[in-house]
């Protein structure tokens, strides 16, 4: 099977705020089955977190990788939520600010979310060997194209220097 990930041109994106649930993890933990991301998604939907995000700009789910310890081998914080106009008062949710940044956008093929996202990250890690990532904040965009988990397309923004 051929992996189909589209790599876009470098773009500049204005910073934004988002609110959601957060957890600390590593890629090694996630790949070994001892990670937290799968459970975090389950809790996100099970606890209807999206409905709790005050001042939400839209219904697009963002999955942000930030607070990098080092690079893709170190620990990072995974924040699952949505873009907001301003911070709400909910103490259960974490609000973060994503700074103005340059990104390269990777777009997955259409398919089952877990499969296409993992494929895209494998492509990103390969791409990273020859390109300089900034490790500021990277994020996945789950918009209307991801409404069917069995046939979704996701954009992944990778921060670059």
C-alpha positions in Angstrom: 0.0 0.0 0.0 1.4 3.4 -0.9 1.2 6.1 1.7 -0.4 9.3 0.4 0.6 12.4 2.4 0.6 15.8 0.7 3.3 18.2 1.9 2.5 21.8 1.4 4.7 24.9 1.1 5.9 26.8 4.2 3.3 29.2 5.4 3.2 31.9 8.1 0.2 31.6 10.5 -1.0 34.1 13.1 -1.0 32.9 16.7 -4.1 31.9 18.4 -5.5 30.7 21.8 -7.0 27.3 22.4 -8.6 25.5 25.4 -8.9 21.8 26.1 -7.6 18.9 28.1 -3.9 18.3 28.4 -1.6 15.4 29.2 2.2 14.9 29.2 3.5 12.0 27.1 6.3 10.8 24.7 6.2 9.3 21.3 7.9 6.2 22.7 5.1 5.7 25.2 2.5 6.3 22.5 4.0 3.8 20.2 4.5 1.1 22.9 0.8 1.1 23.8 1.5 2.9 27.2 0.5 6.3 25.9 -2.3 8.7 27.0 -3.5 10.1 23.7 -6.1 7.4 22.9 -7.6 7.6 26.4 -7.6 11.4 26.1 -9.7 11.3 22.9 -12.1 8.8 24.6 -12.5 11.2 27.6 -12.8 14.2 25.3 -15.9 12.7 23.6 -17.2 10.8 26.7 -17.1 13.9 28.8 -18.4 16.2 26.0 -15.4 18.5 26.5 -16.1 20.4 23.3 -19.4 21.7 24.7 -17.6 22.9 27.9 -15.1 25.1 25.9 -16.3 28.7 26.5 -15.8 31.3 23.7 -15.1 28.5 21.2 -14.6 30.0 17.7 -15.9 26.9 15.8 -16.4 23.2 15.9 -13.0 22.3 14.6 -11.0 20.0 17.0 -7.4 20.8 17.5 -4.8 18.4 18.8 -1.7 20.4 19.8 1.8 19.1 20.6 3.6 21.7 22.7 6.0 22.3 25.6 8.6 20.1 23.9 11.3 18.8 26.2 13.7 18.6 23.2 12.6 17.1 19.9 10.4 14.1 18.8 12.3 11.8 21.2 11.5 13.9 24.4 8.4 14.5 26.4 5.7 17.0 25.2 2.3 18.2 26.2 -0.7 17.1 24.2 -3.7 19.5 24.3 -7.0 18.4 22.8 -9.6 21.1 22.3 -10.6 24.0 20.2 -9.6 27.6 19.2 -11.1 30.2 21.5 -11.7 34.0 21.2 -10.7 34.5 24.9 -10.0 32.3 27.9 -13.0 31.0 29.8 -13.3 30.3 33.5 -13.4 26.4 33.4 -10.6 25.2 35.8 -10.7 21.7 34.3 -9.5 22.9 30.9 -6.1 24.3 30.0 -5.8 27.4 27.9 -2.6 27.9 25.8 -1.4 30.5 23.4 0.1 29.4 20.1 2.5 32.1 18.9 2.9 33.5 15.4 4.8 30.8 13.6 5.9 29.4 10.3 4.6 25.9 9.4 4.7 23.2 6.8 1.3 21.6 6.4 1.0 17.9 5.9 -2.4 16.6 4.6 -3.3 13.0 5.1 -5.0 10.8 2.6 -8.7 9.9 3.3 -9.1 6.9 5.6 -9.6 5.7 9.2 -8.3 8.4 11.5 -5.8 6.4 13.5 -4.3 4.9 10.4 -3.9 8.1 8.3 -2.6 10.2 11.3 0.0 7.6 12.2 1.1 7.3 8.5 1.4 11.1 8.4 3.5 11.3 11.5 5.8 8.6 10.1 6.2 10.8 7.0 6.8 13.8 9.2 9.6 12.1 11.2 11.2 11.0 8.0 10.9 14.6 6.6 12.3 15.9 9.8 15.7 14.2 9.2 16.3 16.7 6.4 14.3 19.7 7.5 14.6 21.9 10.6 11.6 21.7 12.9 11.1 24.5 15.5 9.4 22.3 18.2 7.3 25.2 19.3 3.7 24.0 18.7 2.6 21.5 16.1 -1.1 20.7 15.6 -3.6 18.5 13.9 -6.8 20.0 12.5 -9.9 17.9 12.6 -12.5 19.9 10.7 -15.5 18.9 8.6 -13.3 16.5 6.5 -12.8 14.5 9.7 -16.5 14.1 10.6 -16.5 10.4 9.6 -13.8 8.7 11.6 -13.6 5.8 9.1 -13.0 8.2 6.1 -11.2 11.3 7.4 -8.7 13.7 6.1 -6.5 15.7 8.6 -4.1 18.6 8.2 -1.0 18.5 10.4 0.9 21.8 10.9 4.6 21.3 11.8 6.4 24.4 13.2 9.6 25.2 11.4 12.5 27.6 12.0 
